[in-house]
Amino acid sequence: VKDKLFESLSEIVGSENVTIDPTDLYCYSFDAFSYPFIDKKLFKFRPTAVVMPTTTEQVSKIVKFAYENRIPVIPKGAGTSISGGSIPTQGGIIVDLTRMNKIKKIDVENLLVVVEPGIIDDDLNLALKSYGFFFPPDPGSHEYCTVGGMVANNAGGMRAIKYGATRDHVKSLEVVLPDGRIIRTSPSVLKISSGYSLTQLFVGSEGTLGIITEITLKLTPLPEHRTLVVIAFKDLEDAGRCVSEIRKSGIIPSSLELVERYGIKTINEILKGNIPEADALLFAEFDGSFDEAVRQAKRAEEIIKKYEIAYIRFIDDENEIERFFKARQGAAIRYIKLVPELARIGMGEDFVVPVSAVPKALKKAREIFEKKGIKVMLVSHIGDGNIHPFIMIDLTKKEEQWQKILEAAREVNNMAIELGGTSSGEHGVGISRREFLPKEYGEAVEVMKAIKRAIDPENIMNPGKIFE
Amino acid sequence: VKDKLFESLSEIVGSENVTIDPTDLYCYSFDAFSYPFIDKKLFKFRPTAVVMPTTTEQVSKIVKFAYENRIPVIPKGAGTSISGGSIPTQGGIIVDLTRMNKIKKIDVENLLVVVEPGIIDDDLNLALKSYGFFFPPDPGSHEYCTVGGMVANNAGGMRAIKYGATRDHVKSLEVVLPDGRIIRTSPSVLKISSGYSLTQLFVGSEGTLGIITEITLKLTPLPEHRTLVVIAFKDLEDAGRCVSEIRKSGIIPSSLELVERYGIKTINEILKGNIPEADALLFAEFDGSFDEAVRQAKRAEEIIKKYEIAYIRFIDDENEIERFFKARQGAAIRYIKLVPELARIGMGEDFVVPVSAVPKALKKAREIFEKKGIKVMLVSHIGDGNIHPFIMIDLTKKEEQWQKILEAAREVNNMAIELGGTSSGEHGVGISRREFLPKEYGEAVEVMKAIKRAIDPENIMNPGKIFE
């Protein structure tokens, strides 16, 4: 059925770049957030149309058309959100930005790179590598997530502890506002102190304030050397204490990753390794010049040795380090694959607590899930206090488990907030964490809402996300 | 005269913490911005009252009172703004925050420090030093400026090239909104991705959106060692090219400071040194472990040697480094002291251009000022592209010169903007750079104004600043 909406959008981008085909609309009705597969209420949402622009001008015209007709607009990258950030809960036009995936300029002179939002994280880094630079944020989905999505959600990853999250690398954005106007959030310079930082306001706004159509990132020199120390701790809380001590000592690791007991088995499988059974496995990476990386690793070792450990290994070979990190990332996924009836659920999966509260939070989170009989593997960007409970649902009993998972997720998020933390360290709020915002921010949520109203008075930009 | 306003404010903070004494009001009628001393129109502004709160609750009550009575509120720290950020151009209540100067918590466990806005930058760093940490931003006024002012203006300094500006260190703020409500902009964690970043919106908002009453900063480990390389270049543009090449090579200096020809003479005087006459003096600092700092300095030396230099010196002694940086900071001030009729003028003094445009911008800026017969010394955080023309006015001829300085400042700022830069790298907009905002931001200024209206609908918070 070629309806009026199809015709109007086709005029802007050509009919080959619009779809209202029910099969397509079905595919665009969800993202990596698993809730819709279980909650039938969410499962029914469909976009009214999907459009695939290739230029900012097209995006502007699409949004202007939507604004005039009061149709919701949902920007979408690779759909790797596990908070439901791109689910069309109020219908509307999904603007698929994956065709806007060019690197516009690698400007080594000015230490900047200009990209379109649809470029894949790894593709960008591959291009930067030959210049000796990189874009440090590395979410678990770095092989397929878009940089636009990373900006919209302020993605983090394993290197955030040293290099910061996506926010810390964005220097300027081109944005299509909810009425179709195109703005640049700031001049593209390394240092600026004029006016409000619209750049920083749009980072992490999850598509609710406008569509990001161009991104200027600063370049970071690739470290010359990396040293990875892998340690198995007999006690999970000890691992937390050790991390806290390393951080306090002034050492700045480039990664501090923790995988719980269950993960060791699968990591061994992936690596064909023989790390002994233990409560927790810590990946501590140090980078810089060769001397610097090795020296920091040695300093960390002095701290680590004070704890009861079952295994320690130093790795200086880049390929071997990559192999270990791949195993770390694959640990939970692999575990699921071993047990066919299990599926991963993204709920309560991204909380952060102050670093000092990490040991307590690890223990408490385990208790919360175990009490409800939910299988969970705690994986953690532990140096930032960011804990990812990797929840596994038994698909054969999902109806009974769903309510329990919802309750447990609520309990861990509330625990994190009570400890002075947040429900989201790097995945964003989307639809899955909206209820925690008032508790986390109090009256400040009203300020956020006032900003949303001021910039998007008709509430057409990704409505129903972030705020309830 | 004890008027009604005095009585109302006295009820909140006690009469000893309020003043409407004309002498006091005179003293609070300006800051370090020099314009009012010359333009009689600006010189006449006076606050209606000055109040010195000691708690957030008092600030809240003061603002609520002002809100109900539609009285402008001007937050003020040490008054070191050279953009007129705290000049009461519309009268109103100046809230002097210098009595709120406590360090509330040095939380090494969580790598955070919590301070009141009135604390002096150097006092904070002195307290952090014994823990092995520091707060890296170091504006020229670090001995007397307040951290609250640094946050409000997103202050930078010499280390911004490696450690970022103030923005990059702020994790959470407590803010009194324009109606007196108290909010916390976010939980105090190292990593967060929930909701809009109000923290980053308030950083650099120059008191126009609310009063910052508490600041949570992340702690940065003090580097173990610093190595300073001081180089005299025969040619100014060569210095610019060399800096660009160092940056491109992937070396990350902790400072890259440039002083022009005139400065060398005064630096020699201060140091009792014998640096030969040259077009430009470059301070390149490298920090980290001893090996790392020295190694980076050596790598930089290889690049530097390709240029015609008149002098190079490597300094590894901390005290000697401090002595050199003090001389760098004092260069222009000292020059003024040598010539009694000169006074410094802060106009067009903070522009930024892309790093690649630095050589061109240095040359162009000199031409602009010289053509108008204005004495200028170009000092620069050159690694960020941030250039400070230190303009000197002949007090005996200030009436004739004033118009010329205004024109030259406009010319350099416009040049910077045309080169893709900004009129302010670290000093803020205040009243002195408002006219450049539309040119720098275009339509985006309307978004900033919409945010201002949404958060401060009665326009009582530092009115007339940032926007014209």
Interface residues (C-beta under 8 A of the other chain):
Chain A: D107 V108 E109 N110 L111 L112 G132 F133 N153 N154 A155 G156 A160 I161 G164 A165 R167 D168 L177 R181 I182 I183 R184 T185 S186 P187 S188 V189 L190 K191 I192 S193 S194 G195 Y196 S197 L198 Q200 L201 V203 G204 S205 L209 P221 L222 S244 R247 K248 G250 I251 I252 G288 S289 D291 E292 R295 D350 V352 V353 P354 V355 S356 H381 D384 G385 N386 I417 G420 G421 T422 S423 S424 G425 E426 H427 G428 V429 R433 F436 L437 E440 Y441 G442 E443 A444 V445 V447 M448 A450 I451 K452 R453 A454 I455 I466
Chain B: D107 V108 E109 N110 L111 L112 G132 F133 N153 N154 A155 G156 A160 I161 G164 A165 R167 D168 L177 R181 I182 I183 R184 T185 S186 P187 S188 V189 L190 K191 I192 S193 S194 G195 Y196 S197 L198 Q200 L201 V203 G204 S205 L209 P221 L222 S244 R247 K248 G250 I251 I252 G288 S289 D291 E292 R295 D350 V352 V353 P354 V355 S356 H381 D384 G385 N386 I417 G420 G421 T422 S423 S424 G425 E426 H427 G428 V429 R433 F436 L437 E440 Y441 G442 E443 A444 V445 V447 M448 A450 I451 K452 R453 A454 I455 I466
